[in-house]
Amino acid sequence: MSDCLFCKIVAGEIPSDKVYEDESVLAFRDINPQAPVHILVIPKVHIPSVAAVDADNAAACAKCLEAVAKIAAQEKLEKGFRVISNCGPDAGQTVPHLHFHILAGKDMGEKLL
């Protein structure tokens, strides 16, 4: 998608602080971190959000979750981490491209809000 911020990052048109990349997935540090470790994991194909995951693109979503595990090991997140995917404007999704936030590096407690 030509006007999608994350598609432009995948295409190399916008720089990012990459921490992981393979043929299906790109992961980079968030420019506005909400925790000491804040990494975004995105599929290289454009999927608007979790609500748009279907049989045709579910493999791309699964590859993102496989990458989360690899990144957690690479970043040595032994004490734990949180994975979040916001879906839609009321949930705080600001970029309409499926992405997973990996948050770690501090005690976040049990509450989500």
Number of C-alpha atoms within 10 A of each C-alpha: 12 8 7 14 15 25 20 14 16 21 12 10 11 11 11 16 11 15 15 18 17 11 8 15 21 22 27 19 18 18 11 7 13 12 15 10 17 21 28 25 30 28 29 22 17 17 22 17 19 17 10 13 15 11 7 7 14 14 14 20 24 12 17 24 18 12 22 23 12 13 19 17 11 11 12 11 15 10 9 13 18 13 16 12 17 18 20 15 10 8 9 10 15 11 16 17 23 27 27 23 24 22 22 22 16 12 10 13 6 6 5 7 3
